[in-house]
């Protein structure tokens, strides 16, 4: 199948969305599909306001049309809600082509945290963006239920994975030149140093040992000044990042607004247990329901008291973290993605069925199909 993947997030950006899409393309090509990635690097760009390192395409409609016309895709997936995403949406609507979308990032929460824009405004805009989509792929059940409650339609349960070869298991934290002089235990954060990551919940904790941060972002300068005792390592190449994950004693995930949290899986694959709040991403990555419906935690600890979660996570066996990470594979994520794609010639399904919160609650972990209509 010829698949056009349109995304505002692509290399050289470093974030979970880019990682997800790069791995997805690799797996889809392994399955025999031809994937054309339409990304900002193919257009004139300008920096995203407030987000250094993220460049957005400028007026991409004409260039995107030319590329889609030349490629003649059999399926179109719009991965992001940026300038390229809106341009691709417009193209599909104009030509009456069906397409799928994904909800990777809670941008309404970011806009609220950074600019105090009401959440209702942000979600209204995103609901409008995704309304014509034949399938909105969502990586966690919690986010899926939230979107259904906010009136989003045609939701599809998706998931992500981890490269367990790159992020290799270490039964004990190995020596690392940059971390060896640090007082243990070493508590690690990896991610953008930005509003939505809630990183200060980690930085202000009074815990023994050393805190380490890998990442850059708009809050980096001010937080470095306020927390000079933290070891700031910037952005690392992925092989080096894998070694840093393995050398840590606990991985701290302070975000309350992530749709998934790939960095947790990467740390766990290396054997490093996770401390997190009991919110959407960690509930999907760490939580596991029994047949009776009770929730247990594997590979880390979730607690509303993040400091207590850190203390308890230090006692989690490293092999348990690795075992939980192995339950998530990119091959499975790609097959699920493949099953959600729609042929472009099936036409726009903008008035598609509405997935009620009650339907989501009983849908389980597989493909979520619309159960009732509100139109």
Secondary structure, DSSP 8 states (H G I E B T S, - for coil): -EEEEE-S--TT--SHHHHHHHHHHHHHHHTT-EEEEE-GGGS-EEEETTEEEEEEESS-HHHHHHHHHHH--SEEEE--SSHHHHHHHHHHHHTT---EEEE---HHHHHHHHH---HHHHHHHHHHHHTT-S-EEES-HHHHHHHHHTT--SEEE------TTTS---SS----TTTTTS-SSEEEEES--SGGGTTHHHHT---SSEEEEE---TTHHHHHHH-TTSEE-----HHHHHHHHHH-SEEEE--SS-S--HHHHHHHHTT--EEE-SSHHHHHHTEEE-TTS-EEE-SEEE-SSHHHHHHHHTTS-HHHHHHHHTT--HHHHHHHHHHH---GGG---TT--B--HHHHHTS-SS-----B---
